[in-house]
Amino acid sequence: MHKTKDRCFQHAKGCVGRIPSDVAQVGDTMISLTLKSWLSMPLLGLGVIQLVTVLELLGRPERRFDAQRLRRIHQTGGRIAFSWIIVISVLCLLILRASGGEMTPRGAVHSLTAVFLLVLLAVKICIARFYRKLFHLVVPLGLVAFVLLLTTLTLSAGVHLTASAGKATVAPADGQVTLGESLFAEKCAGCHYGDKEETKIGPGLGGLAERGILPSSQRPATVENIKAQLNTPYGAMPAFADLPEADKDALAAFLLRR
């Protein structure tokens, strides 16, 4: 029991610097992630428009459409896409700030691809407008930008919306849930609520099955990811790797109950 209290105290010390932000914003983070994911979807459409207009302008021996109109569509779509990416990037920074500035490995890769995409688009626009002698690089840069766009959307909106739609479902035995509830009260309740989403010291863990996402790491709410969080925690939470596997399964069953 003393060991559990010590762990909770360490967790509290690690979280104390961000408690005000969590209390005000942790409930909004999931909404913001979903909003960002849906806002990212038009970028896919804009990217396809950009790709098709370039292929029609430069890839066909005989053009089927008016070239001037295709150029206008391409230029307008590019400006809208670049502005849209900046807006979404600002929203990403706000979400990152609300989460305490910590990222999962997937989030880090997503951030890097997004930065490369912005830089690549900026270089492409500069070449097209000011450095015409390098115009032969515009098409390859555009194709690379389209691939980076698909990668960025897959790592962010694709994963989040798929996980939210999937909403992990489990059908644990009643005895396992009861054991998990007891273990949660003993080892976790000092820092987390088990029946609501409000922040205590750590984020509330109520309704994980319905939310489909773990609140801190933003990983899908599955038994495996809950056990991974216990073994190698994301953020300031202390590790519970020494718990028996049966206890970890019971905690996961309790948290994913419906």
Beta strands, then each sheet from edge to edge (+ up, - down):
end
